[in-house]
C-alpha cells in the first residue's frame, strides 16, 4: 500500500487534512457506492474509546505510522503488522476487536487473510483498504465478511467515521449475544413464570435433577403447570434431543391403558386389527410423562414396575421382550400416600426418586403480577389487540383473588379480558363479574356455610365453577380439581342440566340465598 496521498501534515497536533479537497470513495453496507468529499479542516478532539483494540495491517511503514498516530490520538489502542504472518501472530496474541487490512500484502492476498481472521474470530470487524481499480475485489471481500472498504487515497475523517460505525455494529452484536444468553437461560424453563422464593427453589431443583436420569414425581394442583415443569426437566436433560411423550392416565379407559403404554400385536384382543407401537417405545431415547399416575390400574402397575426394574417390556399379545431406554416422569394433582393411595407402594418408591412440588398460585401472590403481564403480552399479540397494561383497580382485584384454578384460570381470565377490553388497558369492568363484587367477610362466609349441607356446598361450588368458565365443563373440572367424568356424574346427580344450566336456584336452609343465587350462563361447552 502506498502512503495515503493527500495526507498532509499528519504530525500536526490538530491532524488537519489540509485545505486540499481530498477525494475518496467508500462502499459499505450502509452507503454502498457513496461518493463524497471532505474539504474542511477538522480538529480531532481527544476522546475515550475504552481502549478498543485496533490492528493495522499494511506493508507500507508510512501508512502504518500515520494511521497509528491518528487512532491513538482518538483514544484507541493500536498494533501494527507489515505482513499476513505478522498479522496472524498479532491476532492470536492480542485479539483485536477491529482490523484495518490492506488488500495487497507481500505474503498473502488480503481476502484470504480476511477469511482466516473471520474463521478464527468471527466477531472481529474488518475494514478493507484498497487501491484504485480494486473495487471489485473489495466487494468480494465484503461478501467474505468484511464490514466495509475504503478506497485510496484515504481521508482521516472518513476512516474515523467508518471505524465508529463498525464499532457500533460490534457493540450491538455483543449486546445481542448477551440478550440471547439471557433468553437461553430463561428458555431453560420454557413458559414457567415465577420470581417467588418457592419458584426459585423449584427452578434450582429442576436444574439439579434434570441432567440425571432419576425418575421424577411432580405434584401440583390442577392448573399449576405440571406438564410445563415436566417439559422443562426434559429440555434440560441429556435426552433433550429425544422425544417427549405424554399421556393422561385418567383419560384412558382402564382396559386400554396397557395397550397404550406397551403397544399390542395384531389379534391380541377384540378390535386389535393391526400391530400398535406403545408410548414406551415411542419415548425411546427421550422422556415419558405419565400424568395422574395413580389412575393406572393395578395390573398395569405391575407391568410398569417390571419395566422400571428390568428396562424391558412385552407388548400385549407378544412373545418377545422389547428393551426400553427412556426417562420416566410422573405427575399427580394430589399428594400420594403409599399407605392409602391406589398406587402400589413398591411402584411409588420407584417413581419417587425426586419429587418436584409446584406451589399453588395462592401461595405465591408475588407471581400473580408476573403472570398477568406475561399473558397480557402473549394474548395481545396473538389476538392483535391494542392492550398494553392493566388498570390499578383491575390489578388489585386480580391480586386479591384466591385462584382456585391456579395459573390455568388466570390465563383464561387474562385472555378473555384482553379480547373484551375496549382501550389500551384492562379495566375492572373487563374482568369477569366475580372480580367486580365486594369481597365477602370471613364471618359472613362462615354464617352462610353453617346453613348449607355438604351436598349443597358441593352443588354451589360446581355452579360457581361453571359460571366462572361460561359453562365450559373441561375448564370447570380443572378448576374444581376433578376429572371430567366425575363432574358429569355430579351434574347428573344435582340435575344441573345438559350444559351446566341449573333448573332451580340453590336456596340454603333458612331461606338464605347462595352467594350468587344465580343460574349458570348458557353457552356451548368446548369439550
N, C-alpha and C positions, 0 to 999 in steps of 0.2 A: 504494500500500500504506500503510495506517495504521501508526503506530508500534506496536510489539508491546505489546498490553495486558497488564498484569500484570508487565511488565519493571520491576522495582523496584531502584533504587539501582545502575544498571549502572556508575556511576562509582566505586563502592566497590571497593577493591582485591581483595576476595575474590569479586566478581561473584556475590554470593548472589542467588538468585531470591526471597528474602524468605520470610516464614512462610506466605504465602497459598498455597493449593493451586492450582497453575497447570495447568488442564486443557488437554490437547492431543490431537489425533488424527493418527496417521500412517498412511500407506499406502505400502508399498514391496514389492519383490519377495520380501523375507524375512518381512514381517509385514503382509500385506495386511489392511487394515481394523482393525489392532490399536488398542485404546483403553487408555491408561494415564494416570497422574498422578504427577507428582513433587511431593512436599511437603516435601522435606528441604533444609536448607542445604547448599551444595556449595562446597568450595574448588576453584578452578581452578588447579592447580599449573602452573608454567612447565614446558614440555617442548619438546624439539626436534622439529620436524616437517620437518627438512631443507628448510625454506623452500618448502613446497608452495605453489604459486600459486593463490589463490582469488579469483575475480572476483565481486563482489556487485552485482546489478542490481536497482535499485528506484527509484521516483520519490519516495520519502519520505526526506528528509535525516536525520531522527532514526533511522530504521531502518538506514540506511547507516552511521551513526555507531556505534550500539551493536554491530552485528554486526562492524564493523571492529575495534573495541576488543577485543571478545571473542576474535576469531580471532587477532589479533596477539598478545594475551596468551598464547594457546595455542601460539604459535610459528609461525603461518602468515604468509606474505607475502600482502598483500591489495591490491586495487584496487577502486574503486567506479565505477559508471556509473548515471546517473539517467534514461537513455533507451535505446531499442533501438539508435539510431545510435551513441551513445557506447559501448555495449557491443560492437558490431561493430568499431568502431575499436580498442578496447582488446584485443579478441581477436586481431586481426591484429598489433598491435604487441607485445603482452605474452605471448600464447599461454598462457592459464591452463590449469591441469590440472583444476580443478573450478570450477563456476559455481553460485551461488545466484541463482535467477531468479524474479522475481515474474511471475505470470500476467497481471497487468494493468499495462501500460505506456502512457504517453501517446501514443507514436507507432507502436506495433506491438503486436499480440497476442503474448503470451508464447509460445504454442505455435508460432507462425510463426517467432519468433526462435530458439526451440529447434531447429526444423528446419534453419534456416540454420547454426547452430553445428555441428550434427551432420554436415551435408554438408561443411563446411569443415574440421572437426576431429573425426572420428568417435571418437577415443579420449578426448575430454573427457567427464568425468562431470558431469551436471547435476541439481541438486535444485530442483524447482519449489516455490514458496511461494504458497499460495492463501488467499483469504478464505473466510469461512463461506459455504456453499452452492455452492462451486466444485469440489466433489469430482469430479463427472462430467468436468469439463474437465481436471482434474488427471490423471484416469485416462487420458484421451485423450493427454495429454502424455507419460505413461509409455509408451503404445503407440508414440509417435513417437520414443522413445529416451531419455526422462528416466530417471535411476536410481531416483528416488523423489520423493514430495512430502510436504510437511509443512503442516498447516493452522494458520492463526492461531487464537488467539494462540500465538506461537512460544515454546517453552521452550528456554532455552540448553542444558540437559542433553541434550535430545532432538536439538537441532541438532548439537551436537558429536558425539554418538554416531552420528548418521546420516552426518556427514562422515567419521568414522573408517571406517565400513562402506563408504562409496563409494570412499574412497581405497584400502581393502584390495582391492576389486574392480579398481581401476585398477592396483594393483601386480601382481595375479595376471594381468591382461590383458597387461601389459608383459612379465612373466615368460614367459607363453605365446608371445608374439611372438618372444622371444629363443630359446626352445626350438624353435619352428617354423623359425627361421632356421638354427639349428644342424642340425636334421634335414634341412632343404633342402640344406645343404652336404654332409651325409652321403649324402643320396639322390642327389647328383650322380654317385656311383659305384655306385649300386644295392646289391647284396649283396656287393660286393667288400670283403673284410676284410683289414686289414694295417696295422701300425704300424712295421714294419721299414724300414730305410733304403732297401732295394731297392724296396719297395712305395711308399714316399713318392716316390721318383724316377719310378716308373711313373705315379702319380697326377698328378705335375707335368707329365709329357709328355702324358698324356691331356688335361689342361687346356689345354695349348698347342696340341695338334694338332686336337682335336675341332672348334673353331669354324671351321677351314679346310675346304676341300673336297678336300684332298690324299688320294690313295689310301693306305691303311694296310695293312701286313702285320703280323699278330700271330703271334708264335712262343711256344709253351709246350708242355710235355709234356702227355700226356693227363691230364685231371683237374685242371689248374691254373686253369681258368675262362676259356678263350679267348672263349667266347660272352658271358660277363658283361662282359668288357673291351670287346668289340665293341659290346654294347648300351650301355655307358657312353659310348663315343665317339659313338654315335648320339644318345643322350639329351642330350648336352652340345653338340650341333651345331645349326646353324641349320635342319637338317632334322628336328629332334626331333618336330615335329608330323606328319611324313610316316611312311610305313610302314617297318618294319624287317623285311626278308625275309631268310631264311637257308636254306642248303642244304648238306648234307654231300656233297661231290662224290664221296667214296669209296663212298657208299651207293647211288649211282645207276648202273645199268648203262651202260657206255661208249656203247652205241648209242642211249641215250635222253637223255643229259645235254644234248645240243644242243637237243633239243625242250623239255626242262625249263627251260633258260635263256632261249631265244629264242621259244618257242612254235612252233606249226605251223598250217598250213591244212588243212582237210578234204581227205583223199585224198593228203596229201603222202607217206605211206608206208603200208604194210600195218598196219591197225589204227587209222589216224587217221580216225575216223568223224565227227569234228566239229572245228571250229576250237578251238585252245587258246591262251590267253594265257600267255606265258612269265614267269618270275620277274623278268627285267629290266624288263618292262613293269609288273609288279605293284609294283616298287620305285620307280616314278615319284615324284619329289619326296622320296624318302627314302633309305634305305641298303640295300645288298645285301651280305650276308656269304657268301662262298664258303669254307666250311671244307674243309680238305685240298685246297687249290688245285692241288697237284702231281699229283693224280689225274685232272685233266681231260685227256681225250685230245688229242693233238697237233692234230688237225683242228679241234677246238672251240677250242683255244688260239689258233689263227689268227683265228678269228671274234671271239673275245673281245678280242684285241689291236686289231682293226679297230674294235670298239665303243668301246674306250677312246680311240683316236686320233680317230675321226670323230664320236663320240657319236651313232651311228645303227647300226641292225642290220636284218637281213632275216629274218623268221620262216621256218622250214623250209617250203619249198613255196610261198612268197610271192614276188611280183614287185616289190612296193613296199618301199622302205626306211621304217623307223619311227625317229623321233627319240627319244633317251633322255636323261633327266635324273635321275641318281642318284649316290650316293657309293659307291664300291667299297671294301669291307673284306675282306681275305683272311686266312686263318689256316692254320697248319700245326703239327704236333706234332714236327717235326724241322727243324733249320736247313736252309735252301735254299742249295745251292751252284749258281750258274748254269752252272758248268762241268760238273757231274756229275749234277745232278738231272734229272728228267723234264720239268721246266718250261723252256720256251723262254727263252733269255737275254733277248731283247727284251721279252717279256712280264714276266719277272722284274723288270726295271728299271722297267717301267711301274707295277707294283703295289707296288713297294717304296719309295715316296716317303718314308714314315716307318715305321720298324719299332718295334713295341712288344714288348719281351721280358718275359714273365711268369716270374719265378723259380720253380723247383720248391719245394715245401714244405720239403724237407730243407735248402735253402739259406737259409731264414728261420725257424729254430726259434722265434724270439721271437713269431711269429704263431700258433703252434700253440695256445697257451692262449686267444688271442682267438677262434680258430675254435671251440675246444671250448665256450667259454661261449656263443658265438653260436648254435651248433647245438643246444646243450642247451636254451636258452630257446625256440628255434623248435620243436623236436620235443616238448618237454614240453607246450607249448601245443597243438600240433597233435594229439597223441595223448592229451591230457588226463591226463598223468601227474604225480605229485607231486614229481618230481625237481627239486631246486633247486641241487645242487652236485656236485662231483667229489672223491672222497676223494684225499688226497695221494698214496697209493701208486698209484692208478689214473692220476692226472695225470702222475706221474713216468714211468710206463710209456708213456703216450701221447707224452710229450716225447722219450723215448729212441728211439722207433721211427723208421725212415727214411722211411716213407710213399711207397713206390714208385708208388702210385696217386694221390698228391697229395691235393688238397682233396676230390675226389670220394670217395676211400677213407675219409678222415677223417669225412666227412659220413655215409657208410654205417655206420661203426663207432659214431658217436655216436647215430644214430637207433636202431640195434639195442640199444645199451646203455641208452638212455632207456626203451625198451619193456620190457626184461627186468629192470631194476633193481627190487628189492623195497622199498627205502626211499626216503628223500628225497635220497640222493646215490648217484652211480655208484661202485661199489667195483671193486677189481681183478677180483673174480670175475664181475662183469657184463660185462667185456670179452671179446672172442674169445680163444680158447685161446692163440694165438700171443703175446699180450701177457703171459701168465702164466708163460711158460717162461724159464728163465735164459738170458741172452744168451750166445751162443757167442763165444769169444775169436777175434780175428783169426787166431791161429796155428792153432787147430783148424779154422777155416773153410778156411784155405789148405791144410791137410793133406787135408781132405775133397775140395776141388776138384781136387787133384792126382791123385786116384784115379778121377775121373769123366771120361768122354769129353764132347765138346761136345754131342753129341746127348742124353746122359744129363742134363747140366746143364739143357738146354732143357726136357727132359721133366719134370725135377724142378721147374723154375720154373712150368711150366703146372699141375702137380699142386698146388703150393702156392697159386697164384692161385685155382684152382678151389675149393680147400678154404677159403681165406680168404673167398671170396664165396658159400660154400654151394652150389657148382655153377652159379652164375649166369654163363653164358658171356659175356653182354654186359659185366658188371662185370669179369670176369676179363680179357677182351680189352682193356678200358680200362686196367686195372691193368698189363698187360704192354706196353701201348703199341703194340698191333697191331689190325688190323681184324678183325671177327668172321669173315669168310670165311677169313682167314689162320689164325685159331685153329681153325676147323672142320677145315681141312686138317691141322693139327698133331695134332688129336685122332684123326683117322683114321690118320695116319702112326704115331703111338705107341700105337694101339689102346687108347685110354683110355675107350672105351665111349660109349653113347648120350648119357648125361648127365654126362660127365666123370668116370665112375667107373672107376678103374683095376682091371683084372682081375688084376694081379700087382703086388706092391710092387717098388719100384726098389732093386736091390742093386748098388752100385758095385763096381768091381773090388777084389779082395782081401777081399770079404765084409763091408766096412764099410757099415753101413746108411745110408740117406739121413737128413738131419736129422729128418725126421718119420717116415720109413719107414711112412707111413700111407696108407690109401686115402682118396679124396675122399668126403666125406659125401654121401649121396644127397640129392636134393631137386629140385623142379621148377625148370626154367630159365625165367625170365620174359622171354625174348626178346620 
